[in-house]
Every structure is written in structure tokens, then in C-alpha cells.
Amino acid sequence: MTAGRRAEVTANGIATALLAGAWRRPQMVRRVAVALGYARAPRWVGTLVTEVLAAYWHPPADRPRELALFVRTTASWARGTASGPPPGVVRWEPVPTSVVRPRLPGVELSDLGALARLLDLDQGELAWFADARRLERTAPEPLRHYRWRIVDRPTGVRLLAAPKPRLKEIQRRLLRHVLDPVPVHGAAHGCVRGRSVRTAATPHAGAAVVLRMDLEHFFASVPAPRVHGLLLGQAGLPEPVAHAVTGLVTTVLPAAVWRRIPLPDDVRARERHRRLGARLAVPHLPQGAPSSPAMANLVCFRLDRRLAALADAFGATYTRYVDDLTFSGGARVGRGRLAGLVGEIARDEGFRVNTAKTRAISSARRQDVLGVVVNDHPALPRRERDALRALLHNCATHGWATQLRGRAPASFRDHVLGRVAWAAAVDPGFGARLHALADRIDWSRPLGSA
């Protein structure tokens, strides 16, 4: 065992002994002495306990790793290990972690046993799905937890990670019981219950200027340490539970998948490619997991708060829908200063603005927010409205089978009604008229009939 590893084990043993009973100096000194095999506690152990009590008035039963790290920073530890390697631990008295700072209104996850019960897993399965050994990077496809898909984009590629069925169910349970109860910022609208594209676009209707910005490689920009810190702080989970949950909702891109992606020819595209590879090579939120949008919204709470305050300073309104940032207000919004400050705040929060997608749009032009026109009130673009009306009219007049245009007959009805539902969600008045047109369609008419 190396000296560093021995010091880590000894500090963990001391922290375990400190948390194994009453939080009073005599009992704590005695437990540490027993754990290290001393018949009588040396002086440095007593002063170490004094330093611990000065830093922690109450036992950090939810943060044993933090306590072990603190032990190694004390002056007493330095004195006790100055003449040689730290003593070995001869007796362990581990106790389960507990929730010291409850922050979640729902389920209480006091230790790994409670987490395993919530997810219907045993301890071995929990460690496997949390990928404690980070095997996803090098494992062959059958042993991976995700199916990766490469999607070509005009500005590069997008890596989609679809969790396999068992992990997807685990992430959905975490979403329901752990993530959904934690409140998000009022400016966040994407993948938030009760909010939508319409709620994100409506605050910008009728503005003199709309400023649209985009965060580059959004999900890949949320690394595992930020997720872990959020679960410890904002969610108040004990350290072992936060560590396991972090492993369950983050992953790393397999090296074999990245090697399949060709290097772009353009110099700027190569730099974006390099940045993406660097982000995906470390554990991050996967784009495609059901838990990722909610977790990203929680991680972005401080970003949203800072950008909302910045918008107020400019007399503007701010909303965020996943990676799309929108500001609206008077002429100051479009003069460049606001966009520059947004970029600085984004960098400070670990994100990067894709400047190629930054647009300041005055009311003299069509102001488009998330595919919704907001010059007057949220509405679909005219071409889309006309096309949808024509489709419904033709389906009712000539039969739906004449309008397939290469689409599968079995799913055509769902496709049409889905477009109608989307239009109604954006513009309820227009949607009501579309529903009236859709009600005229005879979906029972068989394919190929006159």
C-alpha cells in the first residue's frame, strides 16, 4: 500500500470512529484510540478531536468523506504523522449515513440501502448501474449501459445516448422521486411540469428587440462533479447516496464511438470538434436520458438567476428552454453589450455560447422564438399555418389516404393530430379552428377507397 493510500484509509477509519457514537470529546477520543489500536490515546488524537469539534458542532453523519478530508488537513494530523506513516486502522465501526439537512419534500434517502430499495436493486446491481468503475469508456457494446447514435448537424455532430431499458427505468424513478421535487428557477421552461414552448415564448411577445442565444454542447457541459455537488447541497443527499445517484445519471462516451467520427476539414469546426471530444471524455449528463433535462435545469439554477438579474439591469425579460437563451426588451438588448455579458456569465458557469447562433431581431422583422412567431402574440409561422390548414382540408375532402406522401399509413393519423395538438399548444385560438377541421376527417375510410 502506498503512503498516500495508507493515509486515506487511516483518515477514513478515524472519520468512521468519530461518527460511531456520541458527539462528545471523551467518547470520540476513546473511539479513535480503539480504531487505531492504542491502549491509551496519544496527545495528537485528543487535539485532533478538539479541532474536529471546533469545525463541526454537530456530527456530519451525511458527509463521512468530507470529515475524512478535514481530518487530513488538521495540524494534529500533521503532528501525528510527522515521524512516520500514519497508524493503521485495526478496528472499524461503520454506521449508516443519515439525512442531516433534509431538503427534499418527497422520499428520504438516508443511505445506499434506501436508494437500492427505491430503485428495486440489490447492492451489486446498484454499483453496476452506477458504473462505479467507469467501464463505459472501454467496455464492448453488449456491456455498455447506453446505445450511442451519431447525428450529423450543420455545425458538427450530436451524440445521442439512449439508456438501455433497465437503466432508463432507474432514471425515471430518480426523476419522479428525487429530481422533480426540487424547485427550478422561474426562467427555466424546457422539460418543466406546467411549462412549455408557449410559456417560454409568451413573455417576449410584442418586444422591440428579441435576442436569441444558444449554449454549445449543453448536456456535455454538465460534468459529474457539478451534479454531485448539487445533490449534496441543494438536494441534501448524504455523500454515498449522492455519489451513487451521480453515477446513475451521468456517463462517459466510449472511446470506440468517438473514433468513428471523422475529423472536420474546417479549422473552426475542428476546434468545436475538439471541445466536444474533451467534454464527452469525462462523465457528463447524456443527451437522451430521461433524467438529464431535469438535472440540467437544477444545475443551471445559478446561471438562470444571474442571467435574470442581468436582464433586469437592461430592462429586459429572460427565459431559457434547455440550451436556448432568449432576451427581449428595448433597443439596448440588441446593441451587443448584453450578449457579451451573457457570454461572460456562461463561461463563468461552465458553459459556452455558440456565437454563430446569436441573433438580435427587431420588430420590423419576423421575431422567431423556439419556432414560434412572437411579434404580436405566440403563433406558428404563416407558411406552417397554411400548410396545416391545407392538409386538414384535403384529408377531409379527398380522404386521408391521398395525403400520405411517403408516410406510414399506420402512424399517419397520430402524425396529423400531433401537429394539430402542437399548434393548439402554441396558439389556442388557431388550434380550436384546426380541431374543428380535424373533426371532419373520416379516419375509418379504408386505404385505397374512393
C-alpha positions as CSV (number, residue, x, y, z in Angstrom):
1,M,0.0,0.0,0.0
2,T,1.4,3.4,-1.0
3,A,1.8,6.1,1.6
4,G,-1.0,8.2,0.1
5,R,-3.4,5.3,0.1
6,R,-2.5,4.4,3.7
7,A,-3.1,8.0,4.8
8,E,-6.5,7.9,3.0
9,V,-7.5,4.6,4.7
10,T,-6.4,5.9,8.2
11,A,-8.4,9.2,7.8
12,N,-11.4,7.2,6.7
13,G,-11.1,5.0,9.7
14,I,-10.8,8.0,12.1
15,A,-13.9,9.6,10.5
16,T,-15.8,6.4,10.8
17,A,-14.8,6.1,14.5
18,L,-15.8,9.7,15.2
19,L,-19.3,9.2,13.8
20,A,-19.9,5.9,15.5
21,G,-21.2,7.2,18.8
22,A,-21.9,10.3,20.9
23,W,-20.5,13.6,19.6
24,R,-18.6,14.4,22.8
25,R,-14.9,14.7,23.2
26,P,-14.1,11.9,25.7
27,Q,-16.1,9.3,23.9
28,M,-14.7,10.4,20.5
29,V,-11.1,10.3,21.7
30,R,-11.7,6.8,23.0
31,R,-13.2,5.5,19.8
32,V,-10.4,6.9,17.7
33,A,-7.8,5.3,20.0
34,V,-9.5,1.9,19.8
35,A,-9.8,2.2,16.0
36,L,-6.0,2.9,15.7
37,G,-5.1,0.1,18.2
38,Y,-3.8,2.4,21.0
39,A,-4.3,1.3,24.6
40,R,-4.1,5.0,25.6
41,A,-4.8,7.8,23.1
42,P,-1.7,9.9,22.3
43,R,-1.9,13.6,22.6
44,W,-2.3,14.3,18.9
45,V,-5.6,12.3,18.9
46,G,-7.1,14.4,21.6
47,T,-6.1,17.7,19.9
48,L,-7.4,16.3,16.6
49,V,-10.8,15.7,18.2
50,T,-10.8,19.2,19.6
51,E,-10.1,20.6,16.1
52,V,-13.0,18.5,14.7
53,L,-15.4,19.7,17.3
54,A,-14.4,23.3,16.6
55,A,-15.2,22.8,12.9
56,Y,-18.3,20.6,13.3
57,W,-20.7,21.5,16.2
58,H,-22.9,18.6,15.1
59,P,-21.8,15.2,13.6
60,P,-21.7,15.4,9.8
61,A,-23.4,12.0,9.5
62,D,-24.3,12.6,5.9
63,R,-20.7,13.6,4.9
64,P,-18.2,11.0,6.1
65,R,-15.8,11.6,3.2
66,E,-15.8,15.3,3.9
67,L,-15.0,14.6,7.5
68,A,-12.1,12.3,6.5
69,L,-10.7,15.0,4.2
70,F,-10.9,17.5,7.0
71,V,-9.1,15.2,9.4
72,R,-6.1,15.2,7.0
73,T,-6.0,19.0,6.9
74,T,-5.7,19.4,10.7
75,A,-2.5,20.5,12.5
76,S,-2.9,17.5,14.8
77,W,-2.8,15.1,11.8
78,A,0.4,16.7,10.6
79,R,2.0,16.2,14.1
80,G,0.8,12.6,14.4
81,T,2.2,11.6,11.1
82,A,5.4,13.8,11.1
83,S,7.7,11.0,12.4
84,G,6.4,8.3,10.1
85,P,3.5,6.8,8.2
86,P,0.1,7.2,9.8
87,P,-1.0,4.3,12.0
88,G,-3.1,1.5,10.5
89,V,-6.8,1.0,11.3
90,V,-7.3,-2.1,13.4
91,R,-11.0,-1.8,14.2
92,W,-13.8,-0.5,12.1
93,E,-17.2,0.5,13.5
94,P,-19.1,1.7,10.4
95,V,-22.6,3.3,10.9
96,P,-25.1,4.1,8.1
97,T,-25.2,7.6,6.9
98,S,-28.3,9.7,7.6
99,V,-30.0,12.8,6.3
100,V,-28.8,15.7,8.4
101,R,-30.1,18.6,6.3
102,P,-33.4,17.4,4.7
103,R,-34.1,19.5,1.6
104,L,-36.4,17.2,-0.4
105,P,-40.2,17.3,0.2
106,G,-40.6,13.7,-1.0
107,V,-38.6,10.5,-0.5
108,E,-35.9,10.4,2.2
109,L,-32.7,8.6,1.1
110,S,-30.6,8.2,4.2
111,D,-28.2,5.6,2.9
112,L,-27.4,3.3,0.0
113,G,-29.9,0.7,1.3
114,A,-32.7,3.2,1.0
115,L,-31.6,4.1,-2.5
116,A,-31.5,0.5,-3.6
117,R,-35.0,-0.2,-2.2
118,L,-36.3,2.8,-4.1
119,L,-34.8,1.6,-7.3
120,D,-35.6,-2.1,-6.7
121,L,-32.0,-3.1,-6.9
122,D,-29.6,-5.1,-4.7
123,Q,-26.2,-3.5,-3.7
124,G,-24.3,-5.3,-6.6
125,E,-26.8,-4.1,-9.2
126,L,-26.7,-0.5,-7.8
127,A,-22.9,-0.5,-8.1
128,W,-23.1,-1.9,-11.7
129,F,-25.6,0.6,-13.0
130,A,-23.8,3.5,-11.3
131,D,-20.7,2.3,-13.2
132,A,-18.5,2.8,-10.1
133,R,-15.5,1.6,-12.1
134,R,-16.3,3.8,-15.1
135,L,-16.2,0.9,-17.6
136,E,-18.5,2.6,-20.1
137,R,-15.4,4.3,-21.7
138,T,-13.7,1.0,-22.7
139,A,-16.4,-1.7,-22.4
140,P,-17.7,-3.5,-25.6
141,E,-21.2,-2.6,-26.7
142,P,-23.0,-5.5,-25.0
143,L,-21.7,-4.4,-21.6
144,R,-22.5,-0.8,-22.0
145,H,-25.4,0.9,-20.3
146,Y,-26.2,3.2,-23.3
147,R,-26.7,2.8,-27.1
148,W,-24.9,5.6,-28.8
149,R,-26.0,7.3,-32.0
150,I,-24.1,9.9,-34.1
151,V,-26.3,12.5,-35.7
152,D,-24.8,14.8,-38.3
153,R,-25.6,18.5,-37.8
154,P,-24.8,21.6,-39.9
155,T,-22.3,22.7,-37.3
156,G,-20.8,19.3,-36.4
157,V,-22.2,16.2,-34.8
158,R,-24.5,15.4,-31.9
159,L,-24.0,12.3,-29.8
160,L,-27.3,10.8,-28.5
161,A,-27.1,8.3,-25.7
162,A,-30.2,6.1,-25.2
163,P,-30.1,4.3,-21.9
164,K,-31.0,0.6,-22.1
165,P,-34.4,-0.4,-20.7
166,R,-33.4,-1.2,-17.1
167,L,-31.3,1.9,-16.6
168,K,-34.0,4.0,-18.3
169,E,-36.5,2.8,-15.7
170,I,-34.0,3.6,-12.9
171,Q,-33.5,7.1,-14.2
172,R,-37.3,7.6,-14.5
173,R,-37.7,6.6,-10.8
174,L,-35.0,9.1,-9.8
175,L,-36.7,11.7,-11.9
176,R,-40.0,11.2,-10.1
177,H,-38.8,10.8,-6.6
178,V,-35.6,12.7,-6.4
179,L,-35.3,15.4,-9.1
180,D,-38.9,16.6,-9.7
181,P,-39.5,17.7,-6.1
182,V,-36.5,20.1,-6.2
183,P,-37.7,23.5,-7.5
184,V,-36.1,25.0,-10.6
185,H,-35.7,28.7,-11.5
186,G,-38.7,30.6,-12.9
187,A,-36.8,31.3,-16.1
188,A,-36.4,27.6,-17.0
189,H,-39.2,26.3,-19.2
190,G,-37.8,23.2,-21.0
191,C,-38.9,19.9,-19.6
192,V,-40.6,21.5,-16.6
193,R,-44.0,20.4,-15.5
194,G,-46.6,23.1,-16.3
195,R,-44.3,25.0,-18.6
196,S,-43.8,24.7,-22.4
197,V,-42.6,26.3,-25.5
198,R,-45.6,28.7,-25.3
199,T,-44.8,29.8,-21.7
200,A,-41.1,30.3,-22.8
201,A,-42.1,32.4,-25.9
202,T,-45.1,34.4,-24.5
203,P,-43.0,36.8,-22.2
204,H,-41.2,38.0,-25.4
205,A,-44.4,38.8,-27.4
206,G,-44.5,42.4,-28.7
207,A,-41.0,43.3,-27.7
208,A,-39.0,45.9,-29.7
209,V,-35.9,43.5,-29.9
210,V,-35.6,39.8,-29.3
211,L,-32.1,38.4,-28.6
212,R,-31.6,34.7,-29.2
213,M,-28.6,32.8,-28.0
214,D,-27.6,29.1,-27.8
215,L,-25.3,27.2,-25.4
216,E,-22.8,24.9,-27.1
217,H,-22.8,21.2,-26.3
218,F,-25.3,21.8,-23.4
219,F,-25.6,18.4,-21.8
220,A,-22.0,17.5,-22.3
221,S,-21.1,20.8,-20.5
222,V,-22.6,19.5,-17.2
223,P,-19.9,17.2,-15.7
224,A,-20.4,14.7,-12.9
225,P,-18.7,16.8,-10.2
226,R,-21.4,19.6,-10.7
227,V,-24.1,17.0,-10.4
228,H,-22.6,15.5,-7.3
229,G,-22.2,19.0,-5.7
230,L,-25.9,19.8,-6.5
231,L,-27.1,16.6,-5.0
232,L,-25.1,17.2,-1.8
233,G,-26.0,20.8,-1.4
234,Q,-29.4,21.7,-3.0
235,A,-30.9,18.2,-2.6
236,G,-29.3,17.5,0.7
237,L,-28.5,13.8,0.0
238,P,-25.8,12.0,2.0
239,E,-22.4,11.6,0.3
240,P,-22.7,7.9,-0.6
241,V,-26.2,8.4,-2.0
242,A,-25.2,11.5,-3.9
243,H,-22.2,9.6,-5.3
244,A,-24.4,6.7,-6.5
245,V,-27.1,8.9,-8.0
246,T,-24.4,10.9,-9.9
247,G,-23.2,7.6,-11.4
248,L,-26.7,6.6,-12.4
249,V,-27.4,9.9,-14.3
250,T,-24.1,10.6,-15.9
251,T,-21.9,8.6,-18.3
252,V,-18.8,8.9,-20.5
253,L,-18.6,8.4,-24.3
254,P,-16.9,5.1,-25.3
255,A,-13.6,5.8,-27.0
256,A,-14.6,3.4,-29.8
257,V,-17.6,5.5,-30.6
258,W,-15.6,8.8,-30.8
259,R,-13.0,7.1,-33.1
260,R,-15.8,6.6,-35.7
261,I,-16.4,10.3,-36.1
262,P,-14.4,11.8,-38.9
263,L,-12.3,15.0,-38.2
264,P,-13.9,18.1,-39.9
265,D,-11.9,19.9,-42.6
266,D,-12.8,23.5,-41.4
267,V,-10.5,24.9,-38.8
268,R,-13.3,26.3,-36.6
269,A,-15.3,23.1,-37.0
270,R,-12.2,21.2,-35.8
271,E,-11.9,23.3,-32.7
272,R,-15.6,22.7,-31.9
273,H,-15.0,19.0,-32.5
274,R,-12.0,19.1,-30.1
275,R,-14.1,20.8,-27.4
276,L,-16.9,18.3,-27.8
277,G,-14.5,15.4,-27.5
278,A,-12.9,16.8,-24.4
279,R,-16.3,17.2,-22.7
280,L,-17.6,13.8,-23.7
281,A,-14.4,12.0,-22.5
282,V,-15.3,12.8,-18.8
283,P,-18.5,11.8,-17.0
284,H,-21.3,14.1,-18.0
285,L,-25.1,14.3,-18.5
286,P,-26.0,12.2,-21.5
287,Q,-28.3,13.7,-24.1
288,G,-31.1,11.1,-24.4
289,A,-31.5,10.1,-20.8
290,P,-34.9,10.9,-19.2
291,S,-33.2,12.4,-16.1
292,S,-30.8,14.7,-18.0
293,P,-33.1,17.7,-18.7
294,A,-34.3,17.9,-15.1
295,M,-30.8,17.6,-13.7
296,A,-29.5,20.2,-16.2
297,N,-32.3,22.6,-15.1
298,L,-31.2,22.2,-11.4
299,V,-27.5,22.7,-12.3
300,C,-28.5,25.8,-14.2
301,F,-30.3,27.4,-11.3
302,R,-27.4,29.8,-10.6
303,L,-26.9,30.5,-14.3
304,D,-30.6,31.4,-14.6
305,R,-30.5,33.6,-11.5
306,R,-27.5,35.5,-12.8
307,L,-28.9,36.0,-16.3
308,A,-32.3,37.0,-14.9
309,A,-30.6,39.7,-12.8
310,L,-28.6,40.8,-15.9
311,A,-31.8,41.1,-17.9
312,D,-33.4,43.2,-15.2
313,A,-30.4,45.6,-15.3
314,F,-31.1,46.0,-19.1
315,G,-34.8,46.4,-18.6
316,A,-35.2,43.0,-20.4
317,T,-37.0,39.7,-20.0
318,Y,-35.1,36.4,-19.9
319,T,-36.2,32.8,-20.4
320,R,-34.3,29.6,-21.1
321,Y,-35.6,26.5,-22.9
322,V,-33.0,23.8,-22.4
323,D,-30.0,25.3,-24.2
324,D,-31.9,28.2,-25.9
325,L,-31.5,31.6,-24.2
326,T,-33.9,34.4,-25.1
327,F,-33.9,38.0,-24.0
328,S,-36.3,40.7,-25.1
329,G,-36.8,44.4,-24.4
330,G,-35.9,47.8,-25.8
331,A,-33.1,48.8,-28.2
332,R,-30.4,48.2,-25.5
333,V,-31.0,44.5,-25.9
334,G,-29.6,44.4,-29.4
335,R,-26.6,46.6,-29.1
336,G,-24.1,43.9,-28.3
337,R,-23.2,44.7,-24.7
338,L,-25.9,42.4,-23.3
339,A,-24.7,39.5,-25.5
340,G,-21.1,40.0,-24.4
341,L,-22.0,39.9,-20.7
342,V,-24.2,36.8,-21.2
343,G,-21.2,35.1,-22.8
344,E,-19.0,36.0,-19.8
345,I,-21.6,34.7,-17.3
346,A,-22.0,31.5,-19.3
347,R,-18.2,30.9,-19.3
348,D,-18.1,31.5,-15.5
349,E,-20.8,28.9,-15.1
350,G,-19.0,26.3,-17.2
351,F,-20.9,26.8,-20.5
352,R,-20.0,28.4,-23.8
353,V,-22.2,30.5,-26.0
354,N,-22.4,29.4,-29.7
355,T,-21.8,32.9,-31.2
356,A,-22.7,31.6,-34.7
357,K,-26.3,31.2,-33.5
358,T,-26.6,34.6,-31.7
359,R,-29.3,36.7,-33.3
360,A,-30.8,40.1,-32.4
361,I,-34.2,40.6,-34.2
362,S,-36.1,43.9,-34.3
363,S,-39.9,44.1,-34.5
364,A,-39.5,45.1,-38.1
365,R,-38.7,41.5,-39.0
366,R,-40.2,38.2,-38.0
367,Q,-39.2,37.5,-34.4
368,D,-38.9,33.7,-34.0
369,V,-38.5,32.1,-30.6
370,L,-38.3,28.3,-30.5
371,G,-40.2,28.1,-33.8
372,V,-42.9,30.4,-32.5
373,V,-43.5,33.9,-34.0
374,V,-43.8,36.5,-31.2
375,N,-44.2,39.8,-33.0
376,D,-47.7,40.2,-31.7
377,H,-48.7,37.0,-29.8
378,P,-47.3,33.5,-29.9
379,A,-48.3,31.9,-33.3
380,L,-47.0,29.5,-35.8
381,P,-45.2,30.9,-38.9
382,R,-47.7,31.7,-41.7
383,R,-46.3,29.0,-44.0
384,E,-46.8,26.3,-41.4
385,R,-50.3,27.5,-40.6
386,D,-51.3,27.5,-44.2
387,A,-49.8,24.1,-44.8
388,L,-51.6,22.6,-41.8
389,R,-54.9,24.0,-42.8
390,A,-54.5,22.7,-46.4
391,L,-53.6,19.2,-45.1
392,L,-56.7,19.0,-42.9
393,H,-58.9,20.3,-45.7
394,N,-57.5,17.8,-48.2
395,C,-57.8,14.9,-45.7
396,A,-61.5,15.8,-45.1
397,T,-62.3,16.4,-48.7
398,H,-60.3,13.8,-50.6
399,G,-59.6,11.3,-47.9
400,W,-56.6,11.0,-45.7
401,A,-55.0,8.3,-47.8
402,T,-54.4,10.8,-50.6
403,Q,-52.1,12.9,-48.3
404,L,-49.7,10.2,-47.1
405,R,-46.7,11.4,-49.3
406,G,-44.5,8.6,-48.2
407,R,-45.6,8.4,-44.6
408,A,-46.6,5.1,-43.0
409,P,-50.4,4.7,-43.0
410,A,-50.4,3.2,-39.5
411,S,-49.0,6.3,-37.9
412,F,-50.4,9.0,-40.2
413,R,-53.3,9.8,-38.0
414,D,-51.1,10.3,-35.0
415,H,-48.8,12.5,-37.1
416,V,-51.6,14.8,-38.2
417,L,-53.3,15.0,-34.8
418,G,-49.9,15.6,-33.2
419,R,-49.3,18.6,-35.4
420,V,-52.7,19.9,-34.5
421,A,-52.0,19.5,-30.8
422,W,-48.7,21.4,-31.2
423,A,-50.4,24.2,-33.0
424,A,-53.1,24.4,-30.3
425,A,-50.5,24.4,-27.6
426,V,-48.8,27.4,-29.2
427,D,-52.0,29.3,-30.3
428,P,-55.1,28.0,-28.6
429,G,-57.5,30.1,-30.8
430,F,-56.0,28.9,-34.0
431,G,-55.8,25.4,-32.5
432,A,-59.6,25.4,-31.9
433,R,-60.2,26.1,-35.6
434,L,-57.8,23.3,-36.6
435,H,-59.6,20.9,-34.3
436,A,-62.9,21.7,-36.0
437,L,-61.3,20.9,-39.3
438,A,-59.8,17.7,-38.0
439,D,-63.2,16.5,-36.7
440,R,-64.4,16.5,-40.4
441,I,-61.8,13.8,-41.4
442,D,-63.2,10.3,-41.8
443,W,-60.4,8.2,-40.4
444,S,-62.4,5.0,-40.8
445,R,-62.3,5.2,-44.6
446,P,-60.0,2.3,-45.6
447,L,-56.8,2.8,-47.5
448,G,-57.4,2.9,-51.3
449,S,-61.1,3.6,-51.2
450,A,-62.6,6.3,-53.4
